Amino acid sequence: MNSIICDISLAPSGHKKIAWVDRYMPTLNNIGDTLKKQQTFTGKTVVVSVHLEAKTAYLATVLHKAGAEVIVTGSNPLSTQDDVAAALAENGLIVYAKHGCTEEEYFAYLNKALDHKPHIIIDDGGDLVHLLHTTRSDATERLLGGTEETTTGVNRLRGLEKEKKLKFPMIAANDAYCKYLFDNRYGTGQSTWDGIMRTTNLTVVGKRVVIVGYGWCGRGCAMRAKGLGAHVIVTEVDPIKAIEAVFDGFEVMPMEKAAETGDIFVTLTGNKDVIRGRHMEKMKDGVLLANAGHFDVEINKPELEALAVRHSEVRHNIEGYELPDGRMINLLAEGRLVNLAAGDGHPAEIMDLSFAVQALAAKYILNNAKNLENRVYVLPHEVDTNVAAIKLHSMGYAIDTLTEEQRKYLNLD
């Protein structure tokens, strides 16, 4: 089957992007060399539905070189980079993705990918899994299992597992230490502000930044906002996370109150309607609304549109909504993932860890599928340890090792 992409002539630019991240992903390179030498995935079809930019492309390339037939599609219409998609297609991978595609086209691309009857899926947000449990159960005939990249997707998986409806084993790659401790915190923390700052060309210093949700992504964004000189306010529904935010030095308050004082709002909850019309009615003129959660439902866009007397693009990737009294509310990247829809996503060095975990998770599925139940699994701790050790070595760091006496004292033998 032929790829469906925007323009193959864009490939040279995509090749440059992929070559750039290659230089900064030594952990994935190390693991990829072993997978390539062993041709681990020969005869297997892998469908990758992750934000289609250079780091994802490099993961797909590693799997391809390890023998897999790799089908790639995007997990978000605005995060697909057409030049990267073209480069992958030119390299012999099958790609179904275009930047800015409609929702109908987006799901058509996912279905095209599933037409290949994958052995392994790598999902981001759970849309592939949803299709495989509903309209595309036919595409599970060869499926051994898959992996999930995000907190949102893992939550959807655990819901299926709890209801005993999960039809195949899934690895919660998101729940590996070397994923969420670094990707969610340091990756989201930096890339979210990269996206906001490059899109707005405004300062963060001195502004009141409202961080909505204090999970690992929220922690990372709050930490970076503080480092940029912002006054940080956190809103939460979990008392434990809220007190942690207080102990980390941040102000904590309900959204009803935060709405009156914030200059920049960043949503990171994985839930819907965390900023609603009643909050927007209280906001100051010129506020910036940005979402860093997986789906574009955290900021209620229909209620924002209903409040506004008019709206228009005031700057590339910023929609300005004018309220009846003249106040302007600015929505970045249509309320989609601001770090990807308005930026290049997480730094390569961070995705080096996350995608090393993904590659090993795919290998784990391949090697252990016969013994796995239809459950959500977390990778064994030794896999995390191995990824971390490779990364440390690549960065020039060394650590101590326990003596035999110390191991015995800790009952590790």
N, C-alpha and C positions, 0 to 999 in steps of 0.2 A: 504494500500500500504506500502511496505517496504521502509525503508530509503536507500539512496545511500550515503555511507560514505567510508572513506579510510580503517579504521580498528577499530572494536568495542573494541578490547583489549586495545586501547589507553584511554578508558573512565576514569580510575582512575586518570590520570593526569588532564583531563578536569574537573572532579569533584572538584579537589583541587583548580583549577583556579576560578571556579564559586563560590566556598565557600569563597575564599579570597575576591572577589569583593563584595559579599553579605555583608560583615562586613563594607564596606565603602560606601554603598549606602542607607543611612537611609531614604532619602526622598522617593525613590522608594519603600522601605520596608513599610513605613507608608501608602502610597497610595495602595500598593499591599495588605496589610492586610485588608483594607476596601473592595477592589475589591474581594478578596477571600471570605470574610465573606458574601458578597452579591451575590457571584457567578454571577458576572455581565455579563460574556460572555458565559454562559451556552447555548449550542446549536448553537454557532456561530463558524465559521472557520476563522482563522486569518492567513494570509500569511505574514511572516516577511522576507524581503530581505534587510538585513543590513550587514555590515562587520561582519563576523561570528567569533567573539572572545568572551571572558568571559563576558563582560558587556552586549553585545547583547544577549548572552545566558541567562543571568539573567533576562533581560526584557521578553524574550520568556517564561521563567519559571514562571514569575509572571502572565502573561496572561493565561498560562496553568492552574495554580492553581486557577485562577478566572473562570475556567469552559470552556475555549476555546479549540477547537482542533487547535493546532498550527503547522503550516508547516513552516520550516525554510530553507532558502537557502542563500548563500553568495552574496554580491553585488560586489565582486572583487575577482578574482581567487587567488591572492597572499595574501589576508588578512585572508582567511579562516584558522582556526587552527583546524587540524584534531582531536586532542584530545578533544577539546571542542565540536565539532560536534558529536563525539562518545558519550560523556557524555549526551548530549541532547537526542540522540537516545535511550540510555539505560534508560533514564527517561520517555520514552513514547511519546516523540515528534517525528514528522516525519521530517527528515533532508535530503536534497539533496545538498550536498556540499563536494568538495574535494579541498585541497590546490593544486595550480598549475594546475588546470584543463585547458583544451584548451578552446578557445572561443566557439567552437561548443558545448562542454560539458556544459559550463557555461549557455548558452541559453537553452540547453536541460533541465537543472535543474530548470531554471525559468519556463519553460513550464510544467514540472512535478508538480511544486508547484501550478500552475494555474489550473491544472487538477482537483484540489480539490474544485474548484468553491467557492472562498472565499467570505465571507460577508464583511471583512475588509482587506485592505492591508497596510502594513507599508513598504514604499519604501525608497531607498537610492540612489539617482542619476537619477531615472526616468525610468529605464529599464523595470520594471514591468508595469508601466503605458503605456510605448510605445507599449509593446506587446498587452496590453488590447485594445489599439486603432488601432491596425493593424491586426496581424495574429491571435490573441486570443480574439476577441470580444465575442466569445461563452462563455468565462469564466466570463462574467459580469452579468450573469443571476440572481445571488443572491447578487451582490455587492452593498453594501450600500454606500461605499466611502472608503477613505484611508487617510494616512498621509505621508508627505515627509520630510526626515531628512536633506537634504543638500541644499545649495544655488544653485548648478547646477541643481538639480532636480526641485526646485521651479521655476527657470528660464524656464525650459522646460514646466512646467505646465502653467505658465503665458502666454507662447507662444500659447499653445493650447486654453487657455481661450480667449485670444485676437482674435483668429481666429474663436471663437465660435465652437470649435471642442471637447472641454472637455466633456466626456460622463458621468461623475459622480463627486460628490463633493470631494474635497481634502482639507485637513488641511495642511497649510504650517507650520509644526512644527518648521522648521528652523527659521521662522520669529517671534517666541515667544521670548520675552526678555530673559527669563531664559534659552533659547537655545543659540541664537547667541552671546549674550553679554559675555557668559562664555565659552561655547563649542568652538565657532569659534576663540575666542581671547585667552583664557587661555588654553583650551584643545589643539588646534592646535599649539599654541605657544610652549608649553612644549613638546608635543609628537613628533612634527617634529624634534626638536633638539635631543630628545631621540633617534629617529631612525637614524639620521645622525651620531651622536657621537658613538653609539654602533656599527654601521656598519663600520665606517672608523677608529675608535680608534685614531682620530686626534683632535688637539685643535681647538677651535673657536677663542679664544683670539688672538687679533692682526691681524686677517684675515679680508679681505674686503668681506663682505657678501652682495650680491645683492638680495633684496626682490622684486620679480616681482608681483606687484599688492598690493595695500594698502587698501583692504577691511578689514573686521574684522579679517580674518585669517592672512592677511599680517601684520596688526597692531600687532597681538600677536607674530608672528615670529620675527618681527623687534625688539619688546620690549625685547624678550628673548635673541636675538642675542646681543643686546646692553648690557644686563646684563651679558652675557658671555664674554664680552670684545672685541666684534667685532667692526669694522668700518662699519657702515650700510649705504648702498646705496639703494634707492628706485626707481623703474621705474613705471610709471603710464601713463594712457591715459586720466584720469579725472583730470582737473585742481583743483577741490575742494579737492580731496583726496591727490593730489600732494602737495598743499600748507599746508594741514594738516600735511603731513610727514615732510615738512620743519619746521613747527612750533613745531613739536615733536622732532626736533633736528637732523634730518637725511638729508643726501645729496640726491638730486633728479636729475636725468639725464636720457636721452634716452638710450634704450638698446644698440644702436650702440656704444655709448661711454662707458657704463657700462661693455660691453663685454670685453673691453681691460684691465680693471683694477680688475675685480672681482676674488676672490679665490673660493667662494662658491656661487652658484646660487640656489635660491629656488623659484619655480613658484607657485602662489596661485591666479590665475585669473579666473578659470573656463572657459577659452577660449582656442582656439587652436593656435599653431604656435607662441607662444610668444618668444620662443628661436628657431631661425632657423639657417640653415647652414651658412649664411653670418655673423651671430654673432659668431658662433663657430670658423670660420676661424680667428677671431681676438683674441681668448681666449688664456690665458697663459697656459704653460705646467702644467699639474697636477690638473686642475680645477675640482671641484665637481659639478655635476648637479643633483638636486633633485627636485621632484615635490610633492607638497602637495595639488594639486587640484584633483577633483574627478576622472577624466579620464586621461589616459596616452597619451594625445594629446598636452599638453602644450609645451613640448620639442619635436621638430620634429625629431623623431628617423630615419625615412628613409633618411633624408638629412644628419644626422650624420653618418649613415652607408655608404652613398655614398662618404662622405669626407674621410673616414678612409681607410687605406691600409690593416689593419687587426684589429680584436678586439677579446678579450678573457676575461674570468672571472679572474680578478686580485686579488680578495678577495671575499668571500661569499657575494652575493647580490651587487657586484660592477662589472660592465662591463667596461673594459678599451678600448678606441678607439684610435688607433695610427694614427696620421696624417702623410702625406708624409714627413714632415720635422722632424719627431720624437716626436713632441708634443703629450701628452696623455690627452685625455678628459675622465673623469670618470663619468659614468652614474649610479646612485644608483637605485636599485630595479626596473630595466627595465623602469624607468620613471613613474612607478605607485605610488600610495600614499605612500610616504616614511615612514610616521608615522605608517602605518598599515602593509605594505608589508615588512618593515624592523624593525618593532617594535610591541608593543602591543596596539597601539592606545592611545586615550585620557585617562588620569587618571580616576580611578573609581569615585572619588568625583565629577569630572566634568560631567561624563556621568550620574551620579545620577540625576542631574538636567535635562539633555536632555531627558533621558528615562522616567523620571517622567512626563515630558511634553508629550512624546509619548503615555504613558499609558492613560493619561487623554484625549488626542486627540482621541484615539480609543474609549474611553467611550463617548466622545462628539458626534462622528459620530453615534454610536449606539443609543444614546438617541434622537438625533435630525435629523436623516436621512430624515424623512418624510417632514421636513420643509426646507431642504437645496436644493439649486439649483445646477446646474452643474457649480460650480465656485470654485475658490481657496479662502479659508477662513483662517483667523488668529484667534487663540483662544481668547476668551474674556479676558480682562485684569485681571479679578478676578481670573482666573485660574493661570496666571503667579504669581500674588500676593500670592496665596495659596501655590504654589510650593516654592517660596522664603521664606515664613514664616516658613514652615516646615523645610527647610534647615537651616535657622538661628537658630531655636530652637534646632535642632540636634547638632549644633556646639556650643551651650551654650551661644548664644547672645540674647539679648532682645533689643527692640526699644521702642520709645515713641509712644503714641497715641494722636490724636487730641481731645481737649475738644469740647463740644457741641458748645460753642461760636466760637471756631476756625473753626469748620465745617460750621457753618452758615456764618462766615465771607468769607469763600472760596466758598460759595454756593454749598456745597456738599450734603446738605439734600434735 
